[in-house]
Amino acid sequence: MPGLFAIMLTRGPAYHTGLPMEEQAAWDAHAAFMDALSAEGFVVLGGPLDEPDLLLIVRAESPEAIKARLAPDPWAEMDLLRRKWIRPW
């Protein structure tokens, strides 16, 4: 049965700190990816915390399943966003 997990993400070296999120490379693709995860119920809640970190609450079977599901995010692939940790919540 899926459980809830907290995931701490942080900005990677490809993130341009002088630009807002919406002006980062591949913003539209990243936003569409995250919207799809939310629509399917994988992402329960998410948003920025203290800069440069972001928090996601997801519903998943395991940390491995989370890693696999988030891997195709364009921002992860481009190193704009990196995973710091995954913890049961």
DAMO-V311048 format. One record per helix or strand of 3 or more residues. SS is the DSSP state (h for helix, s for strand). FROM is the first residue (numbers start at 0). TO is the last residue. If there is no record, write none. Layout:
SS;FROM;TO
SS;FROM;TO
This chain:
s;2;10
h;20;22
h;26;38
s;42;47
s;52;59
h;62;69
h;73;76
s;80;87
